[in-house]
């Protein structure tokens, strides 16, 4: 997958911080100090503060009333709620866009599926999550509803906090579903493809409730 260089210093800081949070390099609860972060990244305070504000909107950084910033804690309840919201948004987008798919769209979805599987084999769960997300985004964009896609992107960014915790069985659930969906699309059965996409979220949610977290109330993701 190609990487586009962030166009501004703020975008570059957002990209770097998001990567560190999603990978677990910055643990949940870590306090973010503007001056220290600016010095480490070699930028001024302004892009750091703007980046923190952006990541706060994405739900990755909490800003307390006393202005203390820290990496958001991930609880089981929050993780499952994110899956539920993602399911509603993504399945609506898939249903709206599936009849607009062309052969080129389906080829691109297969390419993303290949990238998804290869990233998992390489142990790069963040790249896998990105490729897996783009699989569904291709259909949402085919619907022409960019506002819906922006909402899906926002929820997905929050949900990716759990990516390092996802067990192999959960990833396999998605792989198998994507393969089934591609077969249905190539056969021209869009209704069955849409139904399989919805079932994927049902199965994933059930497994996540069992496996994504243990008895702890929160994790250092």
N, C-alpha and C positions, 0 to 999 in steps of 0.2 A: 504494500500500500504506500502510495506516495505521501510525502510530508510537505506541507506548505509552510514556509517560514512566516511566523507571525509578523504582521505589518507594522506594529507599534511596540514600544517597550512595555506598555501595559499588557498587551496581548501576549507578549513573550513571558512576562511574569505570571500571568494567568495560566498559560500553558505549563510552565515549570511547576508551579504550586499544585495545580490539578494533578499533574503526573505524580508528584511526590505523595500526595494524599491518597490517590487511588491505588498506588503501588504499595502503600503501607510504610514508605520511608518516613513520612510524618504520621505518627501514631495519633489515634483518637485522644483528644484531651490535650494535645501539645499546644502550648501557648505560642502565638505568633507575635513577634515583636518587630515593629516596622523598621527600626533602625538596623537591627541585626540582620534582618532579611535583605534590606537594601544593600548593606555592605557585602553580604555573601553573594548576591547576584550582580553586584556592580552597577546598580541603578540608583536613582534618587528616590526620596520618600514618596513623591507623588504617584508614580506608576505602581508602587507597592500598595499604597492605600486604595487606589482605584481597582487593583487586582483583588484585594481582600473584599472590597465591596461587591465585586462581581461574583466571587466564589461564595459569598454570603447568600446572594440571591439563588445560587445553585444548590445551596444547602450543604456545602462542604466545610464552611467555616461559620462558627457561631460568634456573634458580637454581643457581649453582655452589656447591661445598662451602664456599667462602669467603664465601658469601651474596651475591656479585655477581649482579645480575639483568641479563639482556640479551635482546633480541628474538631468538627462535630462528632459526638459520640454516636455509634450505631447500635441500636437496640433491636431485639428480635421483632418487637411490635412495629418499629419504624420500617424495618426491612420488608416485612410482609405487606405493610400498607403500600410501600412503593411498588411492589410487584402487582398488587391489586389495581393501583392507578395506572401503571404501565399497561396492564392487560386491557383495561377499558379503552385507553387512548389508541394503543397499537392495533387492537382488533377492529376498532371502528375505522381506522385509516386503511387497514388491509381490505376490509369489506368495500370501502368506497373506491379504492384504487384498482382492485384486482381485475375488473373487466376492461380496464384501460391498458393493461400490460401488453407489450409487443414482444416479439422474439428477442429483440435486443435487450429489453428489460430482463427477461428470463435468463439470458446468457450472462448478464451482469450479476444477477442473483446467484447463479451457479459459481461465478468467479468469487463472489464474497463468501460463499459456503466453503470453497476450497481454501481460501485464506483463513477462514475460521478454524477449520480442522488443522491446517498446517501450524497455525499459531498455538493451538492447544498442544500439539505434539512437541513443539519447541518449548513449551512451558511458559509462554508469554500470554498470560490470561487477560491482560489489558488489551493487547492487540486482538485477541480472540473476541473479547467483548465488543470491541469497536466493529469488527467485521460482522459479527452476529447481529449487531444492531442495525448495520447498514443493509443487511438482507431484507429486513422488514421496511426500512426507510425507503427503499426503491419503490415499493408498492404504495406507500403513503404519498410519496412525491408524484406518483402516477395519478393520484386522485386530484392533484392540483391544489390541495389545501396546505399551503405553507405554514399557516398559523398552527395547524395541528402538529405539523412536523416540529415546529419550534417548541411546542409543549412536550412532545415526546423526547426531544433532545434534553430538555431540562430535567425531566424525571429520570431519564437514563443516566445522566451525569451523577445524580444522587445514588441511583441503584448500583452503579459501578463500584461504590465503596465496598460492596460485598464480594466483588469478583475474586480477590485472593482467597476467599473462604469457600468458594463453590467446589463441591465434591465432584469427582469424575462422573458419577451417575447423573448429576444434574446437567452437566455439559452434554453427556450422551443423549439425554432426553431431547435437547435442542437439535443436536446433529441428526438424529433419526427423524424428528419432525420436519426439519428443513428438507431432507432427502425426499420424504413423502410428499411434501408440498410441491417440490420441483417436478416430481413425477406427475402429479395431478395437473399442474399448469401446462406441462408439455403435452398432456393428453387433452388439453382444452377444457378440463373440468374445474372451472373457477369456483363453483359452489363447494365442491369437496375440498379444494385447496383452502378456502376460507374457513371451513369447519375444522380442518386439521390444524390451522394456525391457532384458532381459539382453544382447541384441545391441548395444544402445546403449553399454553399458559396455565390451564387447569392442572395439568400433570406437573409442571414445573413448580407451581405454587404448593401443591401437596407435598412434593419431595423437599422443597425448601423448608417447609414448616417442621419436617422431621429431621433434616440433616444440616441446614445452614448454620444453626446455632445449637449449642449444648445447653446445659442448665443455667449458664451465666446470663445475667440480665443485659450485659453489654460486652463488646469485644474491642480489642485494640486493633482495629482494621487499618 
